Amino acid sequence: MPLDIAAVQKALTADGLDAWLLYDFHGSNPVSAGLASGGKVGHLATRRWFYLIPATGEPRALVHAIERYNLDHLPGTKTVYAGREQLESGLGHIVTGMKRVAMEYSPRAAIPYVSRVDGGTIELVRSLGVDVVSSGDLIQQFEARWDDAAIASHRTASEALYRIKDRAFELVAERLRDHVPTTEFDIQQSMVGWFKDEGLVADSAPCVSAQENAGNPHYLATAAEHRVIRKNELVLLDLWGKLAAPGTVFADITWIGFVGDAVPEAMTKAFATICGARDAAVTVVQDAAKAGRDVRGFEADRAARKVLIDAGYGDAILHRTGHSLGEQVHGNGAHLDDYETHDERRLLPGTGFTIEPGLYFKDFGVRTEINMVWPPASGPEVTGPRQKSIVTLT
């Protein structure tokens, strides 16, 4: 999509910023590169370039002589440089009159997903008398918001994932009832086939993790490394996908099953606790929206982790509460995180994200994962069923 300069300028004015200074070198800043490309394919990465969008007035580009035409599809004036002295003087020219500009930077690297501009370049811009602040919320507005079609695609993908989840649990139960040896990899590969049937694509096969493997949040069964699923064991399913069409966005869910009638008390207690943590995060987001106040990613994470910590599970936490969703499964919006990072970005109308608290032990792990979408015309909502208890697979 072409970069909407007028919309960017409106956002800059609302946030009290003089400009957004886009920058890239050799693909180091995919955010700026994606915004500046406007659907055009150009060799933007071999030399440094800057594109300044002021709150008022014409944008200003600084490009290398070898690549002087690569930003010509964007409006505004252009300064061309060749040597490094010309680069610095040209940069000084395009930031003239600017006091406070946004770049892909995060103070103390609190949000590494935003920190795409190297420290030396930040120093260079600051040496010109310009204060550099984070573009985190700007990125969300122009990279993470979904239109109505994208929201509809998410809902369709979510419904398909829940059907695949049900089929996977049914297959585990059927095989164990019939005394057919089955492995994590067997179930995973059946799910891969069902993804094709549903018209879904993903960057990876889904996760099927039995017992102690569920205690590893990033375990992925392969043909070479997997285990047999046995009776009286926990099975975790983590699956994500989107429709195979341009502009569609991901859904991402996790559910827990147990191959037997009697779920051990330790698993039941841990699972009930993460459900409480999940629901606490949902409440924080929805209550803030109803009150008309901003809610930030770290707030939702804190609410969820407080439930886990108060229940005595602080040492079993290994990851944040949730992540942004988009055309990639991990999107460019705010994450629900005050654990691995401190995400001060606002959760915005028009975005989607996961809520997925988990607890991890040596012999098992539990996680519940749901998705929330915030349609601009209404409020934030959960887009699928919330698991309330461990599914017994008999």
N, C-alpha and C positions, 0 to 999 in steps of 0.2 A: 504494500500500500504506500502511496506517496506520503511523504512527511507533511503533516498539516501545520504549516508555519503559524497561521492565525490561532489555532488551538494551543500550540506551544506558547505563544506570546500571552494568551489569556491566562494560562497556568502560571507562567512566570510572574505576571502581575499579581495574581492571587497569592502567590507565595512570597512576594516582596523581593524578587530576584531581578538583577539587571540583565542576566543572559544565561543561556545554556551553552557551554563550550564543548562541542563534540570533538573527539580526538581519536586517532587510531594510528598504529604502526605495526605492520606485519601481522594484522589480525589480532593484536593484543587486546582490543576492546570490541568484542562482538556486539555490544549494545550500540555503540556509536556507528559501527560498520553497518549494522542492520537498519538503523534508523536512516542513515544517510543514503543507503543504496536505493531506497524507494522503488524496489523491484527491478532496478537496473543492475546489470552485471558489469562490474568494472574492476580493474586491477588497482584496488584502493590500498593494498597492504604493503607495497614494497618501499614506500617513502612516507614520512610523517605528513599528516594533513590535519587541519583544524577547520571547524565550521561553527561560527558563532551565531546563535540566534538571539538577538536582543529582545527585551520586553517590548520595545517600540523601535520602529525603523527597519531598514533592510538587513538581512543576514549578511555575513562577511566570511568568505572562504580564504584559506591559506593553503596553497597546493604547491607541490614540487614541479619544477619545469618539465621534468620527464613525464609527469602525470597531470599536466595542467588541465586536462579536459574531464577528469574523472568525476568532478562535482558539478559539471555544467548542467545537469538535469535539475539542480536545485536553484532556487531564486537567490538573488543578491549579487554583491560585488565580489571580485576575486583579486587576490594578491598572489603573485608567483615568486617563489624563491628557488635558489639552487644551493648555495653554500650555507654553512651553519650560521654565519653572521647575518645573512639575509633572512634566515629562519627566525632568529631572535628579533630582528628589527621588524619583520613582517608580523610576527605575533604581537609585538608591541602596538603596531598599527591597528590590528583588528580588535584589540581589547581597549583601545582608547575610549575613555569615558565610562568604562565599566568599573564598578567598585565591588560587586558581589556576584560571582558567577557559580553556576552548578557544573560539576564534572562527575565522572564515574569514580567517586572517591568516598571512603567511609572513615571518619576519625578513628584512629587506633585500630583500623581494620575490623571494626565491630561487625560489619556486614561484608564478608569477603566476596559475596556474589555481586556487590556493587563496586568493589575496589578493583577497577580495571585499568586505571591510569597509574603509571609508575610514579614513585616518589620524586624522582628527578624532574619529571615534567610538571608535577604539582609545584615543586620549588621554583621552576622557571617561570610559571605563570604568576606565582606570588611575588617573585622578584620584580615584576612589572607593576606592583602596587595593587594587585587584585586579590581579594579575599575569595578563596575557593571553598565551597560547601558541597555537601552531598547531593547528587541528583536522584537519590533513591526513590522518592515519591514521584518525581517526573517520569522516571523509567516506567513505573507502574502504570501511569496514566496513558502512556503511548506504546507500551510493549505488553502489558499484562491484562488490559481490559478486554472483555469479550462482548461482541455484538449479539443480537438475538439469535442469529444462526449458530454461532459458536456455543451459546448456552444450550440450544436445542440439541446440538451434536453431543455435548457432554451428557445430557440426560439419556440420549439413546445409547451411548457407550456404557453408561452406568447400568442401565437395565440389562444390557447384554452381559456385563461382568457378573451380575447377580445370578443370571441363568447359568453361566459357566461354573460359578462357585457351587451352585446346587448340584449340578451334574457331577462335579468332581467329588463332592462328599458322597453322593449316591453310589458312585463307582467304587470308592474306597469301601463303603459298607457292603456292597454286593460282593466284591472280591473276597473280603474277609469272611463273610457268611458262607461263601462257597469254597472256602479253604484254598483259594487261588493265590499263590505267592505274588505279592505286588510291591513295587518300590516307589519311592518319591519320583523317580525319573519316569516310570510308567504313567503315573497320574499327570505329571507335568506335560508329557508328550500328547496325551489325550486332550488336555486343555489347549495345547497349541493348535490342534486340529479344529477344536470348537471355536477358537478365535477366528480361524479362516471361515468357518461356517457363518459366523456372526458378522463378518466383514470388518473385523477389528485388526489393527496393526499395533505393534509395540516395538521397543528397542531391545527387548529381551524376552525370553520365555518366562512364564510366571514362576514364583517361588512356591515350592511344596516342601515343607520342612517338618520332619517327624522328631518328636521328643527332644533330645539334646540339641539337634540341629536348629530347632525353633529358638534356642537360646542365643543363636548367632543372627542378628538382624539382617545381615547381607549374605546369608547362606543361599547358594543357588545350586540345585542338583544338576549334575552333568552326566553324560553317558559314562564317563570314567569314574566319577565320584558321586555316590548316592548310597542310600541305605534302604533296607527292607522296612516296610511299615507293618508293625505287629499289633496284636490285640492289646488293649489297655495302654495305648500310647496316644499322646496328643499329636494332632496334625494341624499345622498352620498353612493357610493359603493366602498368598499376597499376589494380586493380579491387577494389572493396569493396561489400558489400551484406549485407542481412539478410532474413529471411523477413517477409512482409507480414502480421504478426500482433502483437498487443500482447505486450510482455514479451520479444520476441526481441532478440538481440544480433548485432553485426556480425562478419564476417570480412573480412580485408583482405590482399591478396597482391600482389607485384610479381615479374614474370619478364622475362627478356631473351632476344630472338632476334636472329639475324643472317641477312639475306637473301643467302645464298651459302654456298659450301662451306668457304672458308678464312677463319676469323675472324682479323682482324689481331692481332698479338702484343700491342699496347698494350691492346686490349680484353680479351684473354684474361688477361693479367697482372692488370689492375685487377679483373676479375670474380673471379678466384681469391682475391684479397686480401679482397674484401668477403665472400666465402663463409667465409673463415677468421675474419673479425671476427664474423660472424653466429654461427658455431659456438662461438666463445669466449664470447659472451654466454649462449648456451644452457647451456654447461658451468658457468658461474658460478652461474646460477640453480638448476640441478639439483643441483650439488654442495652448495650451501648447504642446500637442502631435505633432502637425504640426511643431512647432518650435524646437522640440527635447529636451525640458526641462522638468524637474520633475514638477508635479503638486500634491499638497498635499490636503488631505481631507478638512482642514480648509479653504483653498483658495476658493474652490467651494462654501462652505457654506457662506463665507463672501460676495461673489459676489451676491448670491441669496438674502441674508438678506438685503443687501444694497438697493436693489430694493424695498423691503417691507418697510424698514425704511424711505427711501426717499419719499415714497407715504403716509407717516403718519400712518403706521400700526404697529409701533414698539411694542405697548402694546398688540397686538393681536397675537404675535408670542409665541408659546408654546414649540416648539421642533426644533431639528436640521433639516438640509435640506435633508439628505438621509443616507442610511445605506448599508453596504456590503451585498451581496447576496451569498449564498452557498448551501450546502446540508441542512442547516437550513436556515430559511427565513432571519435571521440576521446572516450573515457570519462572518468569522474571519479576513476579510480584512479591509481596511480603511473605516471609515464612513465620510460622508460629514458634518463635525461638528466643529464649533468654537463657539457654543452657550452653549450646555450642557457640552461639553468637548472641549479640544483643540487637535484635531487629526492631528498630524504632519506626519502621515504615508503617503507614496506616493501612489497615485492611479497607479496601475501597469498593464501593458499588461497581458492579461490572466485572468483578474478579471471582476466581474460584480457588479453593485451597483444601488441603486434607487436614483432618484432625486424627492423629494416630499415636496415642500414648502406648508405651510398651514396658514390660518388665522382663528381665533376662537373668536366668540362673544357669548353673552348670548342667542341670538335668532336663530343663525345659525352658520355654519362654512363651509369653503371651503378648499379643498386640491386637488392638481393635482399630480399624481404620474406616473412617467415613469421609465423605466429601461435602463441603458447603459451597454454595453458589450464592452470589449477592446480586439478583436482578435489580437494575437501577430503579425500576418502577415499583418495587416492593421492598422486601427486606431479606437479610441473609437466611437461607434455608438449607436443611440437610437434603441431599438428593437421592437418598436410598434408605432402606431399613437400617436401624442400629441393632447390632447383635446385643442381646441382653443376657444370654447365658451360653455356655459352651455346648455346641451341638453334639449329641450322642449319636455315633455312627454304628448302628446295630442292624 
